[in-house]
Amino acid sequence: MIKYKEAIKTKERDKWAKAVEEEHQRMLKYKVWKQVRREDVPKDATIITSTLAMKKKSNGTYRARLNGRGYEQIDGKHYDGTSIASPVTNDATIRITMVLMLLAT
């Protein structure tokens, strides 16, 4: 059980608590998060802590998102920074490439 309600110090406490619970249920539903006891974590594993980002939307809804604190990771120990790539393209680049391929044939 997540203990968060006691930490919320605002008049809208119940609405924020509901938003956090909805996020928790969403994560369980899509199996992206699983609560693990510290005793069950292997000794050589590093625990990355998390925080909640909470926002009141313009339509009046309350949203909470669980964010891992990635800055706690160390390059070379927790991940290989040399193999990280995020190729980005747009429609215009693809079209130009297709036209150049057609002209080359």
Backbone as CSV, one residue per row, in Angstrom:
resi,resn,N_x,N_y,N_z,CA_x,CA_y,CA_z,C_x,C_y,C_z
1,MET,0.840,-1.191,0.000,0.000,0.000,0.000,0.874,1.239,0.000
2,ILE,0.575,2.176,-0.859,1.329,3.412,-0.936,0.830,4.362,0.142
3,LYS,1.762,4.924,0.910,1.395,5.866,1.967,1.709,7.269,1.471
4,TYR,0.736,7.933,0.943,0.938,9.256,0.378,-0.043,10.268,0.925
5,LYS,-1.208,9.826,1.344,-2.264,10.751,1.733,-1.854,11.624,2.913
6,GLU,-1.108,11.054,3.859,-0.685,11.814,5.030,0.293,12.927,4.654
7,ALA,1.020,12.752,3.542,2.042,13.722,3.145,1.454,14.916,2.394
8,ILE,0.229,14.813,1.930,-0.381,15.893,1.166,-0.948,16.924,2.122
9,LYS,-0.407,18.127,2.069,-0.808,19.196,2.990,-1.544,20.294,2.221
10,THR,-2.779,20.040,1.825,-3.578,21.031,1.110,-5.057,20.762,1.350
11,LYS,-5.861,21.757,1.071,-7.309,21.588,1.220,-7.864,20.590,0.212
12,GLU,-7.178,20.467,-0.931,-7.629,19.559,-1.992,-7.008,18.176,-1.841
13,ARG,-6.674,17.812,-0.640,-5.990,16.566,-0.322,-6.664,15.335,-0.926
14,ASP,-7.984,15.238,-0.789,-8.695,14.056,-1.284,-8.635,13.942,-2.802
15,LYS,-8.687,15.088,-3.505,-8.618,15.064,-4.972,-7.235,14.631,-5.436
16,TRP,-6.188,15.119,-4.768,-4.836,14.717,-5.125,-4.612,13.242,-4.807
17,ALA,-5.124,12.798,-3.670,-4.983,11.381,-3.291,-5.678,10.484,-4.311
18,LYS,-6.829,10.933,-4.805,-7.546,10.164,-5.840,-6.726,10.112,-7.129
19,ALA,-6.086,11.228,-7.507,-5.253,11.259,-8.714,-4.066,10.307,-8.587
20,VAL,-3.452,10.262,-7.406,-2.324,9.363,-7.174,-2.797,7.908,-7.248
21,GLU,-3.946,7.626,-6.659,-4.480,6.260,-6.691,-4.827,5.842,-8.119
22,GLU,-5.368,6.753,-8.910,-5.671,6.442,-10.316,-4.392,6.115,-11.086
23,GLU,-3.331,6.880,-10.850,-2.048,6.608,-11.510,-1.514,5.241,-11.084
24,HIS,-1.628,4.926,-9.815,-1.169,3.629,-9.310,-1.947,2.489,-9.973
25,GLN,-3.262,2.628,-10.056,-4.087,1.594,-10.684,-3.758,1.445,-12.166
26,ARG,-3.499,2.576,-12.846,-3.140,2.549,-14.258,-1.833,1.783,-14.456
27,MET,-0.873,2.027,-13.583,0.414,1.354,-13.709,0.298,-0.148,-13.432
28,LEU,-0.540,-0.508,-12.480,-0.762,-1.936,-12.218,-1.479,-2.594,-13.387
29,LYS,-2.449,-1.907,-13.960,-3.220,-2.439,-15.087,-2.318,-2.737,-16.285
30,TYR,-1.408,-1.811,-16.596,-0.531,-1.985,-17.752,0.781,-2.678,-17.411
31,LYS,0.921,-3.114,-16.170,2.076,-3.883,-15.699,3.403,-3.176,-15.969
32,VAL,3.454,-1.887,-15.668,4.681,-1.119,-15.846,5.375,-0.861,-14.520
33,TRP,4.771,-1.286,-13.447,5.318,-1.006,-12.130,4.930,-2.130,-11.191
34,LYS,5.862,-2.504,-10.328,5.572,-3.522,-9.338,6.288,-3.138,-8.050
35,GLN,5.568,-3.143,-6.965,6.159,-2.799,-5.681,6.973,-3.976,-5.172
36,VAL,8.196,-3.685,-4.736,9.110,-4.724,-4.271,9.653,-4.311,-2.912
37,ARG,9.716,-5.260,-1.989,10.303,-4.967,-0.682,11.807,-4.824,-0.821
38,ARG,12.398,-3.957,-0.038,13.848,-3.729,-0.118,14.641,-5.005,0.171
39,GLU,14.115,-5.862,1.025,14.817,-7.111,1.347,14.921,-8.025,0.135
40,ASP,13.978,-7.900,-0.819,13.956,-8.770,-1.991,14.820,-8.264,-3.141
41,VAL,15.382,-7.070,-3.008,16.229,-6.514,-4.059,17.620,-7.119,-3.933
42,PRO,18.209,-7.611,-5.039,19.566,-8.180,-4.964,20.569,-7.163,-4.424
43,LYS,21.583,-7.647,-3.732,22.565,-6.771,-3.086,23.326,-5.907,-4.092
44,ASP,23.560,-6.418,-5.313,24.328,-5.661,-6.298,23.458,-4.721,-7.145
45,ALA,22.155,-4.701,-6.900,21.250,-3.834,-7.656,21.213,-2.441,-7.038
46,THR,20.950,-1.449,-7.885,20.828,-0.069,-7.424,19.356,0.313,-7.462
47,ILE,18.875,0.861,-6.386,17.481,1.293,-6.320,17.410,2.744,-6.787
48,ILE,16.610,2.983,-7.808,16.376,4.334,-8.300,15.075,4.816,-7.660
49,THR,15.161,5.901,-6.935,13.971,6.414,-6.258,13.062,7.125,-7.256
50,SER,11.886,7.492,-6.795,10.917,8.142,-7.681,10.242,9.302,-6.958
51,THR,9.543,10.081,-7.731,8.792,11.204,-7.200,7.495,11.342,-7.979
52,LEU,6.537,12.013,-7.397,5.270,12.244,-8.078,5.233,13.656,-8.635
53,ALA,4.867,13.766,-9.900,4.637,15.076,-10.505,3.123,15.257,-10.548
54,MET,2.636,16.278,-9.877,1.193,16.488,-9.799,0.832,17.812,-10.447
55,LYS,-0.253,17.786,-11.225,-0.658,18.980,-11.957,-2.173,19.066,-12.001
56,LYS,-2.673,20.275,-11.804,-4.101,20.521,-11.965,-4.300,21.025,-13.383
57,LYS,-5.054,20.269,-14.188,-5.269,20.608,-15.584,-6.226,21.778,-15.722
58,SER,-6.230,22.391,-16.905,-7.082,23.560,-17.136,-8.567,23.223,-17.078
59,ASN,-8.906,21.964,-17.314,-10.315,21.560,-17.241,-10.733,21.163,-15.821
60,GLY,-9.835,21.344,-14.853,-10.163,21.086,-13.453,-9.816,19.697,-12.953
61,THR,-9.282,18.835,-13.813,-8.904,17.489,-13.372,-7.528,17.515,-12.718
62,TYR,-7.304,16.570,-11.856,-6.050,16.447,-11.135,-5.301,15.250,-11.703
63,ARG,-4.015,15.429,-12.034,-3.213,14.360,-12.594,-1.951,14.161,-11.778
64,ALA,-1.596,12.928,-11.588,-0.352,12.575,-10.903,0.409,11.599,-11.784
65,ARG,1.706,11.803,-11.909,2.550,10.917,-12.695,3.759,10.523,-11.854
66,LEU,4.090,9.245,-11.886,5.250,8.741,-11.164,6.474,8.862,-12.066
67,ASN,7.502,9.532,-11.592,8.724,9.745,-12.363,9.918,9.156,-11.633
68,GLY,10.686,8.348,-12.350,11.931,7.845,-11.786,12.979,8.942,-11.826
69,ARG,13.820,8.976,-10.844,14.869,9.995,-10.784,16.096,9.476,-11.535
70,GLY,16.070,9.662,-12.855,17.123,9.140,-13.724,18.485,9.735,-13.452
71,TYR,18.528,10.920,-12.852,19.827,11.541,-12.562,20.609,10.767,-11.508
72,GLU,19.980,9.785,-10.863,20.685,8.966,-9.887,21.504,7.862,-10.562
73,GLN,21.294,7.661,-11.865,22.025,6.631,-12.591,23.415,7.136,-12.961
74,ILE,24.356,6.214,-13.061,25.731,6.549,-13.388,26.086,5.891,-14.714
75,ASP,26.583,6.710,-15.657,26.983,6.214,-16.969,28.109,5.199,-16.819
76,GLY,27.945,4.068,-17.470,28.938,3.001,-17.391,28.634,1.989,-16.308
77,LYS,27.874,2.394,-15.296,27.518,1.467,-14.221,26.083,0.965,-14.408
78,HIS,25.147,1.877,-14.630,23.740,1.516,-14.763,23.280,1.434,-16.214
79,TYR,24.004,2.073,-17.112,23.668,2.033,-18.537,24.911,2.386,-19.331
80,ASP,24.875,2.079,-20.628,25.983,2.387,-21.516,25.611,3.615,-22.330
81,GLY,26.151,4.762,-21.992,25.806,6.020,-22.644,26.229,6.104,-24.086
82,THR,27.163,5.245,-24.528,27.615,5.304,-25.920,26.637,4.631,-26.871
83,SER,25.768,3.786,-26.371,24.853,3.068,-27.255,23.449,3.661,-27.265
84,ILE,23.267,4.803,-26.615,21.951,5.432,-26.598,21.772,6.224,-27.879
85,ALA,20.713,5.920,-28.619,20.421,6.638,-29.861,18.918,6.810,-29.978
86,SER,18.533,7.953,-30.443,17.121,8.230,-30.649,16.951,8.863,-32.021
87,PRO,16.874,8.037,-33.063,16.744,8.602,-34.406,15.418,9.335,-34.570
88,VAL,15.504,10.533,-35.107,14.318,11.361,-35.278,14.246,11.801,-36.730
89,THR,13.076,11.715,-37.297,12.863,12.176,-38.665,11.477,12.771,-38.775
90,ASN,11.222,13.409,-39.883,9.883,13.934,-40.119,9.428,13.545,-41.518
91,ASP,8.203,13.860,-41.851,7.641,13.453,-43.146,8.407,14.045,-44.322
92,ALA,8.838,15.294,-44.212,9.546,15.949,-45.317,10.851,15.226,-45.639
93,THR,11.574,14.786,-44.631,12.830,14.077,-44.851,12.580,12.762,-45.579
94,ILE,11.551,12.057,-45.191,11.222,10.780,-45.840,10.834,11.019,-47.291
95,ARG,10.028,12.035,-47.555,9.607,12.335,-48.937,10.804,12.707,-49.822
96,ILE,11.691,13.546,-49.306,12.869,13.942,-50.074,13.733,12.730,-50.388
97,THR,13.916,11.856,-49.414,14.701,10.640,-49.614,14.069,9.754,-50.679
98,MET,12.747,9.630,-50.661,12.044,8.805,-51.661,12.210,9.402,-53.061
99,VAL,12.102,10.727,-53.182,12.259,11.382,-54.487,13.681,11.187,-55.003
100,LEU,14.661,11.350,-54.113,16.057,11.147,-54.534,16.296,9.710,-54.967
101,MET,15.683,8.765,-54.323,15.822,7.353,-54.714,15.207,7.112,-56.079
102,LEU,14.049,7.748,-56.346,13.409,7.583,-57.652,14.233,8.234,-58.754
103,LEU,14.831,9.386,-58.480,15.656,10.071,-59.474,16.938,9.308,-59.765
104,ALA,17.433,8.586,-58.781,18.682,7.853,-58.948,18.511,6.604,-59.792
105,THR,17.282,6.146,-59.955,17.074,4.900,-60.743,16.844,5.158,-62.192
